[in-house]
Amino acid sequence: MNQFKFLKDRNNFLGIKNSKTASSKVYIVPYGLEKTVSYGKGTSLGPKKILNASQQLELYDIELGIEPSAILSPKTLDIKNIPSSHLSALNKLENIIELIIESKKFPIVIGGEHSITPACIKPFLKKNKNLIIVQFDAHADLRDKYQGKKNSHACSMRRCLDNENIKLISIGVRSISKEEFIFYENNKKRIEIFWAKDSKNWDMKKLKKLLQNKNVYISFDVDVLDPSLMPSTGTPEPDGLYWDEAISLIKLISKSSRVLGADINEFSPSKYNSTCDFIVAKLIYKIMSYSILKNIL
C-alpha cells in the first residue's frame, strides 16, 4: 500500500497524466517552507508557481532527443500542510525524504527557503557512508547562527557539515561574512569553493575529479543565477551564473557522479512577472533528466 498522496494531473509537475507508482522514478516534493527568510519574502509561494509554470513546458528535450518525462514518470506529492514550528517542519520533511528513499525513488524538493537542505540530506546519510553536497549559491551559508537562529537559511551548509561524513563543494559564491570565511579557512579539507570572481578560470577537471563516482546531493539556491536572469529571490547578488553556465555544470556533475537527490530553494515569485517561474521549472526538469538519464549524456 502506497503511503503517499499525489497531486492530480492538472496540478502536478509538468501536468502529465499520473503514471502508476511502480513506473515512476522521481517524486517531486513541494515544500514551501518560509520561517527564517531575512530580506525578500515569498518562498512559501514558490512551489505552487513552479508547478503551474511546469505545465507549460515542452516535454521533448532537443539535446537528449527524447521525452525524459515518458521515462521518468515523475509524481508530485500532495503535501497538505507544513507545521508552524520550524523544527517540526524540518522533521516532517526528513521523514518524507526517508520514505521516498525507502521506496527507491529519486527525491526532488521544491522549496521553500534553504533551511530545508539539512533535513533533506539526513536520510541519505543513513544509507551512504559518505556524501558530497554540491551547493549552487551566491552565499556561503556557513554561519553557525543568524539572527539568533541556528537553523536559519543562512546556516544551511553549516548544519549539513555538522555531520562528519559530509563534504561540501560550493559553486558561484560571491557573498560571505568574516565568520564564514574563517570557518572555511579552517575546514578546507571538507569544503571546496568555486568563487564567482574566478569563474573564467574554474578548473573543470578538478571539479570532475572531486566528484568522480561519488555520491552527490545537489542543493540549488536560485540566487546563484545572475539577478538579470533570476530577480525572483530574497537575497539577489550581482555577477551570477547564466543559464548555459548552470546547465553545463549540472551536466558535468551528473556525468561524473551518482546524484541521489536534489532540492531547489529560495525562489520568491513575483506577481508581476512569471518568467522566473518558468525558468525554475525548466531547471528542475533538467536536473531530473541529467541526474537519472546520465548514460545518454
Secondary structure, 3 states (H helix, E strand, C coil): CCCCCECCHHHCHHHCCCCCHHHCCEEEEEECCCCCCCCCCCHHHHHHHHHHHHCCCCCCECCCCECHHHHHCCEEECCCCCCCCHHHHHHHHHHHHHHHHHCCCEEEEEECCCCHHHHHHHHHHHHCCCEEEEEECCECCCCCCECCECCCHHHHHHHHCCCCCEEEEEEEECECCHHHHHHHHHCCCCEEEEEHHHHHHCCHHHHHHHHCCCEEEEEEEHHHECCCCCCCECCCCCCCECHHHHHHHHHHHHHHCEEEEEEEECECCECCECHHHHHHHHHHHHHHHHHHCHHHC
